[in-house]
């Protein structure tokens, strides 16, 4: 997909003025049946979402977290998360830290629902080996790093945030009623 977009850009096509673009997505990394998990690790590293990183129960909502990561990458050319292992922290811990920087503190009920939460979090729910964190909200990232117009940043960040909710049961799903916004993107009609 990025190759096609690059070709369009080099041919003088303004990607921001496209009225319609067709996207086909394939090979979303390791996959498994909803009722039979073959592995605790699913998804490509950069698209792996919180419950998979924490080796918690996962299901289709984890895929929507990955779709949000992919949508940002398709629009900007950059991965949303760039985890790196450090001397004292794992790839998973850095990845979780980057999610927290983007979305804010993980709610206590989510932290407490993780089987091995003590491995990652202290009693207050802070990450044990990651810090200090530098919060950078998704909206601000879009405006400051990618020069989105304010309204576009608001619409696109809202589109992504409904797929990145820490509570997987509140995350948008493929079954939500989706409606077009001013970008022509589909936004979920959440209650």
N, C-alpha and C positions, 0 to 999 in steps of 0.2 A: 504494500500500500504506500509506504513512504517513497518507494522508487517512482511510482506513478505520479504522486504529488510533486516530487522533485522535477520530473520531466515536464509536467504542466507549468511549474514555476519558471523553468528555463526557457519555455516557449512563450513567455510573456503573459500567461494566464494568471489573473489576480484571483488567488484562491478564496479570498474573503468575499468576492462578488459572485461566486458560483451559486446558482440557484438549486442545483441538484447534483448529488454525487452518489454513486452506487458503491457500496463496500461489501465485500465478501470476506468473512473471517474464517480462517481454518487453523488447525493445529494449535489448540489452546493449551498445550502442555500435557502433563499427565492427567488422565481422566479416569473416572470410575463410575460405577453404578451408584445411585442414591442409596440403594438397599444393601450394597456390598462394596465396602472400601478395600481396595487392594494395597493402599499405602497411606501413611499419615501425611506424606508430602504430595500435594497436588499443585498444579498451576506452575507456570514459568516464574522464576524467582521475583522479577520486578512486578508481576501481577498478583503475587501471593498476598492474601489478605489475612486480617488479624487472627481469626479462629484457626486458620491453617498454621500460621506462625506459632501460635500458642499450643498447638497440638490438642486443640479442643474439639468438641463435636463440630462437624461441618456438614454442609449440604449445599444446595443450589444458591443460597444467598452469597456464599463465598465467591461464586462466579461473577456475581454482579459487582462485587468489589473489584475484581479483575477487569471487568468491562469498563468501569470508571477509569482505571489506570490506563487502559488501552485507548479510550476516547481522548484523554488528554495527550497521550503520545501521538495519536493520529493528527491532532490539531497543531501540536507544537514541535513535534520531532524529538521530544525529550521524554524519558521515563519519569513518571511521577516520583518513584522511589529509587534511590541508588545505594542500596545497603553495602557496607564494607565491614569486614571483621576487623577488630582492633586487638591490641595486646591483651586486654581484659574483657572484651565482649565479643559475642558471636555475631554472625550475619543476622540471625533472627532478632537479637536484641537491638542492633542498630536499625534494622527495618522497622521494628515496633517503635523505636524512638522517633524515627522519621514520620511515622503515622501520627504519633502524639504531637509532634511539632506542627503538623498540618491541621489536625482535627481537635486538638486539645486533650485534656486529661481523660483517661479511660474511666468510665463510671465504675464505682466500687462493686456494683452487682455483677458487672462483666468480669472484673478482675477476680472476684470471689468464685465465679462459676468455672474458672480454669482449674483443672485437676492439679497441675504442678505450678500454681501461681507463685509459690515461695521461691521457685527457681528464677523468676523474672522480676517479681515485685516485692518491695518491703511492706511493712505493716500499714503504712500510709497509702499504699497503692502506687508509689513512685517506682520507676525502674531502678533496679539495683546497681547495674554497672554502666548505665548510659547517662551521660550528663556532661555539662549542663545543656539543657535543651534550649533551642532558639525558636520559639513559636513563629510561624509564618502562615497565616490563614490562607486557604486556597484562593479566595477572592484577591487578597493582596498579592499572592504569587502571580496570578494572571495579569493583574494591572502592572505590577512593578517589574517583573521579569520578562513577560511576553507582550507588554504594551497593549493589552486589551482595552477597549473603551469601557467605561464604568458600567454601562447597562449590559454590554456583552459579557463582562466578567461576572456580573451578578447572575445573569441567566445561566451561563455555563457552569459556574460554581454550584448553583442550586441544582442543576441537572446532575452534576457529579455527586454532590453531597448526599442526595437521597439514596445513592447506591453505596455510600461509604459509612452509613450509620453504624456505630459500634454494636448496637443491638441487632443481630442478624434478622430477627423476626420483624423488625420495623423497616428493614431495607427494601427498596423498590424491588419488584420482581418482574419477570417477563410477562406475568399475568396482570400487572397493573394496567389501568386504562391510561394510555399515553396520549398526549395532545401536542400539536406543533406549537413551538414558541416563535418569536420573531426571527430566529436564525434558521428556522426550518428543522431544527433539532426536535427530537421528541422529548418532552418532559412528562414525568409521571404526574397524574392527577391524584395526589395523596390527600386523604381526608384531613 
